[in-house]
Amino acid sequence: MYEIDPSRTDLVDEFRSNPGGPHSPELVLVVNRLRVMPVADKHVLVCTKRGKEWVLAKIPSERGAKMELFEGQVFDDYYKGVWEVFKRRWKTVTGRDVQ
């Protein structure tokens, strides 16, 4: 599995400036790695108003358990939500916060 180099803040900056892509080949590897992380406790976006509102959530560790919604993390811009998910998954995988 691809190992993310947490010192590659240039890739974080690239994602921040264009979360919808297209991405460089190196950033594609990072994004794919963040997508295939274990499902338990994985951050995701849940659409609460079709095409208008998304809420940050965490998939539970137990199958069938309710998803944890972060009511204070509501986005009316999809890509702002995508950026938040990226930051949280980056922290989970690398152990480092994204500023």
C-alpha positions in Angstrom: 0.0 0.0 0.0 1.2 3.5 -0.8 2.8 5.3 2.2 2.1 9.0 2.4 5.1 11.2 3.2 3.6 13.6 5.8 6.3 16.2 4.9 4.8 16.6 1.4 2.8 19.7 2.3 3.1 20.7 -1.4 0.6 17.9 -2.1 -1.7 19.2 0.6 -1.5 22.7 -0.9 -2.2 21.3 -4.3 -5.4 19.5 -3.0 -6.5 22.6 -1.1 -6.2 24.8 -4.2 -8.1 22.3 -6.4 -10.0 19.6 -4.5 -12.0 18.5 -7.5 -8.9 17.9 -9.6 -7.4 17.2 -11.9 -4.5 16.2 -9.7 -0.8 15.5 -10.3 0.2 11.8 -10.4 1.6 12.0 -6.9 -1.5 13.6 -5.5 -3.6 10.9 -7.1 -1.7 8.3 -5.2 -2.3 10.2 -1.9 -6.0 10.7 -2.6 -6.4 7.0 -3.5 -4.6 6.0 -0.3 -6.9 8.1 1.7 -10.0 6.6 0.0 -9.0 3.0 0.7 -8.2 3.5 4.4 -10.2 1.2 6.7 -13.9 2.0 6.8 -14.3 2.0 10.5 -14.1 5.6 11.9 -13.6 7.0 8.3 -14.8 10.6 7.8 -17.3 11.1 5.0 -19.7 13.7 3.7 -23.5 13.1 4.0 -25.8 15.0 1.7 -28.6 16.4 3.8 -30.2 18.7 1.2 -29.7 17.5 -2.3 -27.0 19.5 -4.0 -27.2 22.2 -1.4 -25.9 20.9 2.0 -23.5 18.4 3.3 -22.6 17.3 6.9 -19.4 15.8 8.0 -19.9 12.3 9.5 -17.9 9.4 10.7 -18.6 5.8 9.7 -19.0 3.7 12.8 -16.6 0.9 13.7 -19.5 -1.6 14.2 -21.6 -2.6 11.2 -25.2 -1.4 11.5 -24.4 1.2 14.1 -25.5 4.8 13.4 -23.2 7.2 11.6 -21.9 10.0 13.9 -22.9 13.3 12.4 -21.0 16.5 13.3 -23.8 18.9 13.4 -21.4 21.8 13.7 -19.7 20.9 10.4 -22.3 21.7 7.8 -21.2 22.8 4.3 -23.1 24.6 1.6 -20.1 24.3 -0.7 -19.3 20.7 -1.5 -15.6 21.2 -2.0 -15.2 22.9 1.3 -16.6 19.7 2.8 -14.3 17.6 0.7 -11.3 19.7 2.0 -12.4 19.0 5.6 -12.7 15.2 4.9 -9.2 15.3 3.3 -7.7 17.1 6.4 -9.2 14.6 8.8 -8.2 11.5 6.8 -4.7 12.9 6.4 -4.5 13.3 10.2 -5.7 9.7 10.6 -3.2 8.2 8.2 -0.2 10.4 8.9 -0.7 11.5 12.5 -0.2 15.1 11.5 -2.6 18.0 11.3 -3.1 20.0 8.2 -3.1 23.8 8.6 
